[in-house]
Amino acid sequence: MSAIASLYVLDRDRVVELAGLVDRTSWWARLPRSSATTDRSAAFFQVLAEHARPVRPGYEWSGYCVLALVDYLQHRGVRLRRSDLRAESSAINRVYGETLLLTPVHKKYLGKLAPDAHREDELRAYFENKRLGFEEAGMAAVDGLELLHDTLSGLQPNEVLLLNVS
């Protein structure tokens, strides 16, 4: 099974709209869970397509790699899963897969997200420990650090970086 990491920058108000899609009741509430989830996922990605800016270039490695990187950073005091949009994050995660909502508040971690603040051999060892041991694992981690650092540093006060792994 594979996972894809998708990153988008969108207005903070649109995050509230995305979270609202989870609780919206309509005809799909009567459908089997798989059909309802598919319908809500379509609405989720439609809002992103219409109102969000995809981060380019995106993360070219497996979504599992970015999740391992987030765990690695968590062990080093970088709390990317904690957001000032806690309620919205919780709602979105219930339906749309692992989703992080990074806001300008997370800019306090920019120094710890800088690739030169980490050793590639430590990153590779952490990935191996997470059963993601492959030759370019260190490079996958560094690419993730660069992407998170650069995108987060460019966020405007009313913007959110949405990272979805599904």
Disulfide bonds with the S-S distance in Angstrom:
none
